[in-house]
Amino acid sequence: MKPSLLLIFAGLSSVALANVGTPSRESQAHVTGSTPGAAQVNMAIDDAHIAQDPMMMGAMPSSNGDDSPRHRQEKAHLLKRMDKKSGKWGTSHPRYRLLEALWAYTSYRERHMAELDRWRSLYKSTGKKQKKVLEKAVGYTKKLDEIEELIYVNAAVSRSIARHAMEFYGIDQAELDEHIKQAEKDKRQADKFATAQTLKHFVRDWADEGLKERSEAFPCILSTLRAIKAESPNGASLKVLLPGSGVGRLGHDVADLGGFEVTINEWSMFMNVGYRYMEAQRHANAVTIHPFIEAMSHHATKVDMTRSVTVPNITPNPDVLLVEGDFNTAFNDQSGHYDVIVTHFFIDTARNLMAYFDTIHRLLKPGGRWINFGPLLYGTGPFVQLSLEEIINVVEEMKFEFEDIGNECGELTFKDKKVRSKEAEYGFNRKALTRYAYLAQVWMVRKT
């Protein structure tokens, strides 16, 4: 069976091959000087809603894991890479991408209020009698007012995410304001979509509501890792790398197994900034968000749309290490370093799929394992697009040997190949009137 995108509407399922984008894995003038700009104005407004935010209440003591030698070493390397003088300055520079993300997080309120104002303007186009029915039956104006209040709640969290990141990366307000000023001079807008997607990724990774989606993929990966660990002759800790980690939950669940030194990797600064905020939380369910208010579609009830979600539902494991940057270049000094590489919803994000395969092969020790779980939904402009059958042939040509994995990882995709298919949802909202799912392809190979 070929991998496909399974689209289920209101309980009726149909298999469809869809060329749609994978849910991401990414106004007012800002003035420096004595007159406060929009960044400062937004901060003052959002502070009125910040009381629920534990970061603002000093509830985040540093952890032992954060102080480990490998964490300190990577932080030093990260800040060096972040220096403006490191590499060529431009839109792909990590500091530039960080400033773009910070701009978006600090602009959450104004960007989403602009959309709400558009909804209000459109509502004015309904007739007088129609408005009367709508107000009596559902209180439509009150609904929009409630959404406005929840935008402020989310904006407070977004502001806290940005503040935490500015402290972590050493970015001062003047530098951010200057970046925003130049962006607005260039008539650009902050990325509203990426910040909204990060809140949804919090749900998928760090909320009780995301358990169903996690449970369709994580048990397969975790049980396979347990089996690999059981083979370790002396019980030594195994080095595991998870590229494309998003906001990081899978890496923490791997670390909680015990016996694994876990490194995660992510390129998107929107995800990295969100993850830094999550890993700083020292109490479960300390942060409240309303992640589904940015769109009106596919809600069964108003309550479903406006409901709150608390994160993180566990205390993050402080031993997990995030290495930021491009998977193909971030580990140039670690050839033959890892016992296991886990690619979860990752390989189809490649511009050059072969480069991913080469990097995986290079980073693994001889005899090391590569576990894959995910779809084959290629983006725009990939250098090469391979079918599952072609991937199997290429991987075998690169001296990887396919190995058996358990039935927990699904049914065999081909009768004569050691690759399995497992349906996995990827929709963030368990109460939505849509379901997006992939027939994920699962395999484990050994570097020979």
Buried (B, 14 or more C-beta within 10 A) or exposed (E): EBBBBBBBEEEEEEEEEEEEEBBBBBEEEBBBEEEBBBBBBBBEBBEEBBEBBBBBEEEBEEBEBBEBEEBEEBBEBBBEBBEEEEEEEEEEBBBBBBBBBBBBBBBBBBBBBEBBEEEBEEBEEEEEEEBEEBEEEEEBEEBBEBBBEBBBBBBBBBBBBBBBBBEBBEBEBEBBBBBBBEBBEEEEBBBBEBBBBBBBBBBBBBBBBBEEBBEBBBBBBBBBBEBBBEEEEEEEEBBBBBBBBBBBBBBBBBBBBEBBBBBBBBBBBBBBBBBBBBBBBBEEBBBBBBBBBBEEEBBEEBEBBBBEBBBBBBEBBBBBBBBBBBBBEBBEEBEEBBBBBBBBBBBBBBBEBEBBBEBBBBBBBEEBBBBBBBBBBBEEEBEEEBEBEEBBEBBBEBEBEBBEBBEBBBEBBBEEBBBBBBEBBBBBBBBBEEBBBBBBBBBBBBBE
